[in-house]
Amino acid sequence: MKKSMVYLEDEQYHLLKKVAARSGKRMSEVIREALRTYLEEKAGVDYLSIVGIAEGPKDGRTSEEAEEVLKEALR
């Protein structure tokens, strides 16, 4: 992990502090989560693009559990 300094506008700082307090996370964690989401979107990372690219086991229940599998993958 690398350390970086970021300048925030007053309003951004206060909103960040509020979100962190409500979520029980540190401000740095909230910043990393938000930045990860933003960068993945801008880089075109599409986790849903993997749906249907492979065949599961014949006796499996993958299609019935698809939503649960996706939720786990997106955590």
C-alpha positions as CSV (number, residue, x, y, z in Angstrom):
1,M,0.0,0.0,0.0
2,K,1.3,3.5,-0.8
3,K,0.7,6.7,1.1
4,S,-0.8,9.6,-0.8
5,M,-1.9,13.1,0.2
6,V,-5.2,14.4,-1.2
7,Y,-6.7,17.9,-0.8
8,L,-10.4,17.9,-0.2
9,E,-12.9,20.8,-0.4
10,D,-14.5,21.6,2.9
11,E,-17.8,20.1,1.9
12,Q,-16.2,16.9,0.6
13,Y,-14.3,16.5,3.9
14,H,-17.4,16.9,6.0
15,L,-19.4,14.5,3.9
16,L,-16.6,12.0,4.0
17,K,-16.4,12.3,7.8
18,K,-20.2,11.7,8.1
19,V,-20.1,8.7,5.8
20,A,-17.2,7.2,7.7
21,A,-18.9,7.7,11.1
22,R,-22.2,6.2,9.9
23,S,-20.4,3.2,8.4
24,G,-18.1,2.6,11.3
25,K,-15.1,2.8,9.0
26,R,-12.1,5.1,8.9
27,M,-12.1,7.9,6.4
28,S,-9.2,6.3,4.5
29,E,-11.2,3.1,4.1
30,V,-14.2,5.0,2.6
31,I,-11.8,6.9,0.2
32,R,-10.2,3.6,-0.9
33,E,-13.6,2.0,-1.5
34,A,-14.9,5.0,-3.4
35,L,-11.8,5.3,-5.5
36,R,-11.8,1.5,-6.3
37,T,-15.4,1.8,-7.5
38,Y,-14.6,4.9,-9.6
39,L,-11.5,3.4,-11.2
40,E,-13.1,0.1,-12.0
41,E,-15.9,1.9,-13.7
42,K,-13.5,4.1,-15.7
43,A,-11.2,1.2,-16.6
44,G,-14.2,-0.8,-17.9
45,V,-14.0,-3.6,-15.4
46,D,-17.4,-5.3,-15.8
47,Y,-17.8,-8.2,-13.4
48,L,-21.2,-9.1,-14.9
49,S,-19.5,-9.8,-18.3
50,I,-18.4,-13.2,-16.9
51,V,-22.0,-14.5,-16.6
52,G,-22.7,-17.4,-18.9
53,I,-19.2,-17.9,-20.3
54,A,-18.7,-21.3,-18.8
55,E,-20.8,-24.4,-18.3
56,G,-21.2,-25.7,-14.8
57,P,-21.4,-29.2,-13.5
58,K,-24.3,-31.3,-15.0
59,D,-25.7,-32.1,-11.5
60,G,-24.9,-28.6,-10.1
61,R,-27.5,-25.9,-9.2
62,T,-25.5,-23.0,-10.4
63,S,-28.3,-21.5,-12.5
64,E,-30.6,-21.5,-9.5
65,E,-28.0,-19.9,-7.3
66,A,-26.6,-17.4,-9.8
67,E,-27.6,-14.3,-7.8
68,E,-26.0,-15.6,-4.7
69,V,-22.8,-16.5,-6.6
70,L,-22.7,-13.0,-8.1
71,K,-23.2,-11.3,-4.8
72,E,-20.3,-13.3,-3.4
73,A,-18.1,-12.4,-6.3
74,L,-18.8,-8.7,-6.1
75,R,-18.0,-8.3,-2.4
